[in-house]
Amino acid sequence: MKVILIDDEPTMHLILRKMLVKLPGIQVAGAFTDTKSASSFLKENADIGLVFVDISMPGESGMEFAAKLDASGSPIQVVFVTSHKEFALNAYDLSVLDYVVKPVSRERLQRSVDRALANRRSLHTPSFPAPASADPGKIVLTMLGDVVVSSGAGRVKWISRKCAELFAYLLLYRGKRIPRSRLVSDIFGGMHQANAEKYLNTTVYQLRKSLAPLGLREAVCSENDGYALELKDAVIDYAEFESQAGSLPSIDAGNVEKAQQIERLYTGDLFGDKAYVWAIQETEHYAQLYASFVKRLAAALISLEDTTSASKLLMKLNERNPLDETVMRQLMTIREMAGDKKGLTALYTGYVRLLSRELGIRPSEELIAHYDLLISRIRISDKNK
């Protein structure tokens, strides 16, 4: 996928380009210091799929630039890269793909790119059980890492954050009638009852209006003092991930590449950083499903001696949960395979300190024994050299 960079600081062009060129599937097609020149370039290059843009710039701001793209129905995805945290809520009202705060890490940039590539695959890959990619009516729901509804005709612009939340809620229970009383309690809890009911009415109206440009206004059905979401042939990313992950009960040399493709479908936790209280159980379910799948994939990669790929995946899990002993065990095994005694010891002792500091406990006897075994293997290997 081709991307462009827009930032009035040329130094940021160098920083972003250096990180982006290392990411597979990404080609930096241009870098601009203002939105006017970038807009002219986009008019002549219809194959640009992603824009990284700063918000605060001389002349037209990044926010104004993104708003124009949004209003035109452009399929180009936008990621804000900025120092201004306070603009985050307004940015998401523009339905941008992501909002990254400087200084930017390669891992954070990777998540944005993964999400963009997943959206692109959803719209153009015929492997999903959905209408052909040429069909402009094909609906793609990106709920891992965000709340985005899109099709070949464009993407939904949420009128309010609450209507996006209501859509996410109804989606989890799609096809089922949800009583108004339950919606009031779960989504508008804490408000006065009368105000909450009025707010629900307004939000339902806003939701239908938001969905109308993609022909989905009637998808929100009123049924017996409740509402239901009726979607046909929609591609839902979290359902697709769960289905494909479940299709591989075992991972080996014959399907490891497919497994790696499936792992990339998980572009973030359910609904991203929205942190809906009512979705805690479902969010945890998919997070655990992802962690379990990655551990199986890492084990297969280790057995195939592809320790570089395995290590990258395991470090992602370690970042999410540094207390996971299974992940630590696999990382330690990779260090032993490399004959890295110093690295193995540092990894293990760091984990021991973490357990002591955070939980006041020691590692399990199994992990202690595993460490001793790996150290002894390295010593024997060193003696035989």
N, C-alpha and C positions, 0 to 999 in steps of 0.2 A: 504494500500500500504506500502511495506517495503522500508525503506530508510537507507542509511549509511552516516556517517559524516567523513570528512577528514580534519584535521587541526592539525598543529604541536603544537598547544597550547591546552593541556588537559582541561584547564579551559573552552575553547569554547565548548568542548564536553559536559560539564556539563550544560552550559547555553542553548545550542541548544536542548539538550535532555530534559531538564526541560520544555521548551516551546512546543516542538513537542509532548511529551507524552500527553499533554492536548488537542491536536487536534484530532477530530474523524477521523477514517479511516487511521491513521498513526501508524506504528510500527517501532521503531528504531532497526535495526537488527545488527548494529555494528558501532564502532568508531575507526578511525585509525589516526596515526600521520604522515603517509607518503603514497604516492600513490602506491608504489610497493606492500605493504601488502594489500591495498584496492583492487588492481587489481587482486591479487591472490584470495581474498575472492569472488570477482565478478565471477571469472571463475568457482567457486564451488557452487555459489548461483545464479541461473538464474532468480530468482523471485524478484530481487531488481528492483524497479521502479524509484527511485529517489536518487540522490547523492548531498549532500551539501559539497562543497569543497572550501578550501581557495586557493588563487592564489599563494602567496609568501610562499614557503616552501623549506627546504633544499632538495637537490636532484632534482627530477622531479617536476616541478611547476604544480599548478592546471590547468594552461592554456594548458600545454603540455599533461596532463592527459585527459582533455576534448577533445583536438584535436585528440588524439588516439581513443577515443570512437566515435567521430564524423566520423572519417575516416573508422572505422570498420562497420559503419551502425548500431551501437548498439541502441536499443530502449530506453535505460536508459536515463532519463531526468537529466539535470545538472543545479544546481543553485550555482553560485559563492557567497560566503559569505566572504567578504574581506574589508580591510581598504583602498584599492587602487582604488580610483575613476577613475584614469587616464586610467585604463585598460578596461573601460566599452565598448568602441567602438569595440575593438578587441574581447571582450567576445561575443558580439552579432554577429560578423562575424562568430563565431563558432556555431551559432544557439543554444546557451544555452537557457534554459527555462527562467532564471531570473538572476539578478545581484543585490545582496543585500549588502549594505555598513554597516559595523559595526559602532556604536553599533546597534544590531538588536532588533527591537521591536516585540512583539508577533503579533501585527496587520500586520506588514510588512511580517512576516514569514507566517501568515495565507493566505495572498494573493498569495504567491508563491505556497503554498500547494494546495490552491483551483484551481489554474491554472493547476497544475500537475494532480490533480484528474479529472478535466474537460477533459484534453487531454486523460487520460486513459479511462474515460467513453465513450468518443467519438469513441475511437478505439474498445472498447469491449462491449458496450451496444447495444443490438439488438432493442431497442425501437425507434431508429431514422429511418426515412424513407430512408434507404440506404441499400446496400448489406449486407449480413450476416457478422458478425465480423470475421469469419474465412477467408473471402476473402481478400487476401493480396493486392488487387487492390483498396480497399475502401479508398477513399481520404477524409481526415479530414482537414478542414481549421480552425485554431484557430486564430481569429482576435481580440478577446476581451482580451486586455492586451498585445498583441504581434502580430507578423505577421509570422505564422508558417504553413507550408504545410507538412502533414505527411500521412503515410499509414502503413499497417502492415510491409511493406518492409523497412521502415525508414522514415527520414524526409529530406526535402529539405535544402541544404546548400546554402544560397544566396552568389553568387559570389561578389556582391557589394550591398551596402545599397540602391542604386538607382534602382536596379532590383527588390528588395523587394518592394520598393515604387511603381514602375510601376505595379507590380502584384496586390498590394492593390487597386490601382486606377482602373485597368481593372476589378477587382472583383466586385467593387461597381456597375459597369455598365455591368456586365457579360451578354454576348449574344448580346451586342450592339456595333456597330462600332464606335470607337472614332477617329476622324480625327487626323492626325499627328500634325497639327497646334495647336490643343487644348492640346495635350500632351506636346508639346514644351512649350506652354505658362504656363500650370499649374504646371508641374513638373520641367522644366528647365528654368523657368522665371528668368530674371536677367542676363542670359548669352547672349553673342553675338549670333545672329540668326544662322549663319553658324555653329558655335561651338555647339550650342544647338541641331541642327539637326543631327550633327555627333554623339553627345553624346547619342541621342535617338537611333540611329542605333546600337551603341555599347551596350546600355542597353537592347534593344530587344534581341540581340544575347546572352547576358549574362543571361537574364531571361529564354530563351528557353534552354540554356545549364544547368541552375540550375534545371529546371523542368524535364529534360530528364531522370535522374535515376528513377523517379517514373512513367515514361511513359507518361508524360504530355507535352512533347516538342511541339506537334502539337496543344495543347490547345490554344496557342497564334497564332491567325489567322491573316494573312495580307489581308485586304479588301479595295480596292479602296482608296489607299493612307491613310489608317488608320489601326487600330488594334482592335481586339475583343478577349475576353476570352471565350472560349466555354468549359464548364465543365458539365459532366453528372454524376448524382448520387453522387455528393460531399456533405459531411456534413459540413455546414457552421455554426459556433457556434452562431454568432449574429442573423442569420436568424432563427435558432432553438430556441434561447431565445425569440425572438419576437413572433414566432408562438405559443410557449407553454404558454407564458405570456398572449397572447390574447385568449387562449383557456379557461381561467378561468375568466369570467366576474365578478364573485363573489367568495369570499374565505370564507369558513366556516369550521366547524369541520370535515366535510366529505372529504374535499380536502386540508386541511391545510398542511399535510405532503408532498403532491405533490407540493404545492406552495413553500415550503421550498427547495425542490429539484430543482425547476425551478430557484429560487433565486441564488442558487450556480452555475448555468450555467454562470452567469455574473461574469467573473473572472478579469475584468478590463475594462477600457474604450476602445472604438474602436481603434485598432492599438497601444494601450499602450502609452508609452511615446514618440512615434515617432513624434507626434505633426505635422502631415501633414496639411498644411494650407488649402489645397483644400478639406479636410475632416471635417472641423470645423462643418458644418451644420449636417452631418451625425453623428458625434461624439456626438454632443449635443442631437440629436434625441434619440439615444440609452441610453444616460445618463439619460435623462428625463423619458424615458420608464422604466428604472430600478428604478429610484426614486419613480415613481408613483406606480409601482408594490410593492415595499418594504413597502410603506406607507399603502397600502391595506392589505398586509400580516401582518404588525404590528398591524393594527386595529383588524384584526381577532384574532391574538394571545392575544391581550389585552382583548378582549371579552371572550376568553377562559381561562383567568387568567394565561396565560403563559407569565408573565411579564419579565422573564429572557431572553427568546428567543427574545421577542419583543424589549427589551432594547438593546441587542447586535446589532440587525439589525438597529435600529434607531441611535445608536452611529456611525455606519458606515456611514450613511447618513449625520449625523451631522459633521463628519470629512470632508466629501466631500464639504458640504455647511453649515457652522455654522449659516448662516443667515435665513435658511428655518424655517418659523414660524410654519408650519404644523408639522414638526418634533419636534420642541420645545413643541408644545401643547401636542403631544403624550407622550413625555418624562415626562412632568409635570404631566400628568394623572397617569403615572406609579408610580411616587413619592407619589401621593395622595393615590393610592391604597395600598401602603406599609405603609401609615400613617407617612411618613417621612416629617414632616413639615420643619425641618431644611434643608434637601436636596432639597425640593421643592423651598424654598425661595432662596437658593444659586443658583439653576439652573436659576430661573427667573431673579434674580438681575444680574447675570452674563450675561444673554442675553440682558438685558436692557443696561448695560454698553457697550456691544459689538456694539449694534445699535448706541449708542451715539458716540462712538469712531470712528467707521468705516463710518457711514452714516450721523451722526448728526441728527438722528430722534428718536422718541419715539416708543414703541411698539403700535400695533393697539389697538383700544378700545376693540375689541373682545378678544384679548389675556389678556388685563388687567382684563376684566370681568371674564375670565376663571380662572385666577390666584386667584382672590378674591373668586370665587365659591369654588375652590379646598381647599383653606385655611379654609374657613368656614366649609366645610365638615369634615376636620381633627379636628377642634375645637369641633364640635358637637360630633364626634366619641370619642374624649378624655374625654368629659364630661360624656358620657354614660358608660364609663368603670368603 
